[in-house]
Amino acid sequence: MASSLKKSITVVGGGSAGFLAAITLKARMPVLDVTVVHSSDIPIIGVGEGSTLTMPIYLHGYLGIDPTRFHKEVEPTYKLGIRFLWGPRERFHYTFSSQLDKFLPGMPRPNGYFAYEDFDYADVAGALAAHDKAFLKQKEGGGPVVNTDVAYHLENVPFVRFLEKYAAEIGIEIVDDRVDEVEQSEAGIKALHLESGRIQTADLFVDCSGFSSLLLGEALEESLQSFDSSLFCDRAVAGGWDREEETLLPYTTAETMNAGWAWQIEHDDHINRGYVYSSPFISDDEAEKEFREKNPKVKDTRIIKFSSGARKRTWVKNVVALGNSAGFVEPLEATALAVICDHAAKLIHCLADSYLEIDPTSRKYYNDYCWDTWENIRRFLAMHYKFNSRLDTKFWEAAQNDTDMSGAEEIMEYYEACGPATLWAGKAMGPNDPFSWEGYLVMLVGQKVPFRRSFQSTEAEKANWKRYHEDLKKTVSDALTMRESLDMIRSDQWGWHPDFYRSASRW
Ligand SMILES: Cc1cc2nc3c(=O)[nH]c(=O)nc-3n(C[C@H](O)[C@H](O)[C@H](O)COP(=O)(O)OP(=O)(O)OC[C@H]3O[C@@H](n4cnc5c(N)ncnc54)[C@H](O)[C@@H]3O)c2cc1C
């Protein structure tokens, strides 16, 4: 029997998941009464600052948040991708553009084959990153050429503060109170009993309560499927310092460490670093020591514990979980915010399609889709660990020998047989992979994972590839730095075309 959904939705949690979910529901279906219940006594996680290209498009194209206002109030910086200090190369860049899965004119094979030896200049974004530049210059003294294939670096606390303010402006009720007791019924959750004595009822509850997963995990007992056979890291030590003479870089850096890796995220005046590590391989004190040795300017640090895993069903009865309460994979590809957005968009589509009468079939497809996302992220991240040959510590030895790569068998079979080819990528990868074949090629070629087929470039192909590099070097030589670009984008002279983000929205 179809469960009845009228028009009240209560979101539990006021972190990025809670407010992104609430804003999505209200902005896309204003008829809904949306309430957010969160407790300022239970702090938000306060990390989650890298993102993917989904973020700007989702915020401005799908939700309609004015980019000019957003830049003024949140002051994001742009991220072209990730600089990986990883594998045998000195470095490589995983940008949001298409570097390796495309063919240059006159070339018989995709770029991936040619970049195997020499990766830095596979496209404009890669070349910009190689030169620590952010954007090309518009002609005749204009500002930066900004496209939709870039992401944001966001400071978590101001970002969430902005979302809260915006939520209130579009008519979402925000209640600062603590959920003390969860009352259940046949339909799932009947009511939330709040510390103040208020009883909160709703037709649908969205659980964004973070790792505690108050409604889906605790009350409805939907268990977390662990990904620890593929992803061994379970802690992070995070810290940072105020920017001094350091250049504001246009990418996140991911650096191999003895028992994991460290991020570097670039904000205007602050550099945020964190070491994600595996507690069976290194103690908290040793991790903190290694982190500080690499980053002597780091001020206070804090340790964050987590488990990588997800719930197979994130929609059970009248409860849908989003954000860390639904699942979490360690932040190597900074995917969490994008997953929240994508799943919130799918949720509102489901609600709209069924005129708010949800049938079990829609719910099942929603659950299958979300679970596929988690599985795809897990297998992609597993590939980062399996093939990183940079250090030969105990941790990396275990990662190379023991990382569970299940789900990636066909991808590896195709790559090992044919190298960085593209023709059968869709078959090998399956549908709905958020990274697309480009992502797999970057990580396989970037880490110089060998393949069986040998090929010889002709002299003409070698010359063509070299000429392409030289052209790119020239193209980026007078490109703008991130600092220069942000100054222009935040100035009163800058304007956004109303369709700029809207036309890129894919939900
Ligand atoms: C080390 C680390 C690094 C990360 N880096 C990235 C990154 O670079 N990019 C990225 O996209 N993501 C990253 N993430 C993921 C990031 O945490 C999430 O993207 C995001 O912040 C979602 O958090 P949340 O809203 O689910 O939970 P939280 O921020 O923890 O919010 C939970 C909310 O629930 C409320 N709550 C809980 N219990 C109750 C109760 N009983 N009553 C009332 N309210 C309650 C709290 O008050 C709070 O408002 C990282 C995570 C970790 C651990």
Ligand as a Chemical Component Dictionary entry (heavy atoms), coordinates in Angstrom:
data_LIG
# 
_chem_comp.id                   LIG 
_chem_comp.type                 NON-POLYMER 
_chem_comp.pdbx_formal_charge   0 
_chem_comp.three_letter_code    LIG 
# 
loop_
_chem_comp_atom.comp_id 
_chem_comp_atom.atom_id 
_chem_comp_atom.alt_atom_id 
_chem_comp_atom.type_symbol 
_chem_comp_atom.charge 
_chem_comp_atom.model_Cartn_x 
_chem_comp_atom.model_Cartn_y 
_chem_comp_atom.model_Cartn_z 
_chem_comp_atom.pdbx_ordinal 
LIG C1  C1  C 0 37.961 14.464 8.126  1  
LIG C2  C2  C 0 36.832 14.812 7.223  2  
LIG C3  C3  C 0 37.069 15.613 6.106  3  
LIG C4  C4  C 0 36.015 15.926 5.239  4  
LIG N1  N1  N 0 36.270 16.644 4.109  5  
LIG C5  C5  C 0 35.278 16.846 3.198  6  
LIG C6  C6  C 0 35.499 17.564 1.997  7  
LIG O1  O1  O 0 36.591 18.055 1.735  8  
LIG N2  N2  N 0 34.468 17.723 1.147  9  
LIG C7  C7  C 0 33.233 17.219 1.401  10 
LIG O2  O2  O 0 32.326 17.380 0.573  11 
LIG N3  N3  N 0 32.994 16.579 2.555  12 
LIG C8  C8  C 0 33.963 16.372 3.442  13 
LIG N4  N4  N 0 33.695 15.718 4.610  14 
LIG C9  C9  C 0 32.327 15.309 4.878  15 
LIG C10 C10 C 0 31.572 16.407 5.628  16 
LIG O3  O3  O 0 31.601 16.098 6.945  17 
LIG C11 C11 C 0 30.155 16.449 5.107  18 
LIG O4  O4  O 0 30.206 16.861 3.777  19 
LIG C12 C12 C 0 29.213 17.458 5.674  20 
LIG O5  O5  O 0 29.774 18.347 6.507  21 
LIG C13 C13 C 0 27.920 16.851 6.125  22 
LIG O6  O6  O 0 27.800 16.839 7.496  23 
LIG P1  P1  P 0 26.361 16.580 8.103  24 
LIG O7  O7  O 0 25.514 17.757 7.843  25 
LIG O8  O8  O 0 25.886 15.258 7.587  26 
LIG O9  O9  O 0 26.655 16.397 9.635  27 
LIG P2  P2  P 0 27.052 17.458 10.779 28 
LIG O10 O10 O 0 27.788 18.623 10.265 29 
LIG O11 O11 O 0 27.728 16.632 11.827 30 
LIG O12 O12 O 0 25.673 17.972 11.329 31 
LIG C14 C14 C 0 24.853 17.203 12.181 32 
LIG C15 C15 C 0 23.736 18.071 12.697 33 
LIG O13 O13 O 0 22.807 17.257 13.412 34 
LIG C16 C16 C 0 22.428 17.921 14.585 35 
LIG N5  N5  N 0 22.033 16.925 15.594 36 
LIG C17 C17 C 0 22.630 15.747 15.891 37 
LIG N6  N6  N 0 21.963 15.136 16.897 38 
LIG C18 C18 C 0 20.929 15.947 17.221 39 
LIG C19 C19 C 0 19.889 15.885 18.196 40 
LIG N7  N7  N 0 19.780 14.869 19.062 41 
LIG N8  N8  N 0 19.002 16.893 18.255 42 
LIG C20 C20 C 0 19.094 17.956 17.400 43 
LIG N9  N9  N 0 20.051 18.062 16.483 44 
LIG C21 C21 C 0 20.959 17.073 16.397 45 
LIG C22 C22 C 0 23.640 18.734 15.006 46 
LIG O14 O14 O 0 23.282 19.815 15.833 47 
LIG C23 C23 C 0 24.150 19.193 13.627 48 
LIG O15 O15 O 0 23.480 20.381 13.282 49 
LIG C24 C24 C 0 34.712 15.432 5.506  50 
LIG C25 C25 C 0 34.482 14.670 6.645  51 
LIG C26 C26 C 0 35.525 14.351 7.488  52 
LIG C27 C27 C 0 35.225 13.505 8.689  53 
# 
loop_
_chem_comp_bond.comp_id 
_chem_comp_bond.atom_id_1 
_chem_comp_bond.atom_id_2 
_chem_comp_bond.value_order 
_chem_comp_bond.pdbx_ordinal 
LIG C1  C2  SING 1  
LIG C2  C3  SING 2  
LIG C2  C26 DOUB 3  
LIG C3  C4  DOUB 4  
LIG C4  N1  SING 5  
LIG C4  C24 SING 6  
LIG N1  C5  DOUB 7  
LIG C5  C6  SING 8  
LIG C5  C8  SING 9  
LIG C6  O1  DOUB 10 
LIG C6  N2  SING 11 
LIG N2  C7  SING 12 
LIG C7  O2  DOUB 13 
LIG C7  N3  SING 14 
LIG N3  C8  DOUB 15 
LIG C8  N4  SING 16 
LIG N4  C9  SING 17 
LIG N4  C24 SING 18 
LIG C9  C10 SING 19 
LIG C10 O3  SING 20 
LIG C10 C11 SING 21 
LIG C11 O4  SING 22 
LIG C11 C12 SING 23 
LIG C12 O5  SING 24 
LIG C12 C13 SING 25 
LIG C13 O6  SING 26 
LIG O6  P1  SING 27 
LIG P1  O7  DOUB 28 
LIG P1  O8  SING 29 
LIG P1  O9  SING 30 
LIG O9  P2  SING 31 
LIG P2  O10 DOUB 32 
LIG P2  O11 SING 33 
LIG P2  O12 SING 34 
LIG O12 C14 SING 35 
LIG C14 C15 SING 36 
LIG C15 O13 SING 37 
LIG C15 C23 SING 38 
LIG O13 C16 SING 39 
LIG C16 N5  SING 40 
LIG C16 C22 SING 41 
LIG N5  C17 SING 42 
LIG N5  C21 SING 43 
LIG C17 N6  DOUB 44 
LIG N6  C18 SING 45 
LIG C18 C19 SING 46 
LIG C18 C21 DOUB 47 
LIG C19 N7  SING 48 
LIG C19 N8  DOUB 49 
LIG N8  C20 SING 50 
LIG C20 N9  DOUB 51 
LIG N9  C21 SING 52 
LIG C22 O14 SING 53 
LIG C22 C23 SING 54 
LIG C23 O15 SING 55 
LIG C24 C25 DOUB 56 
LIG C25 C26 SING 57 
LIG C26 C27 SING 58 
# 
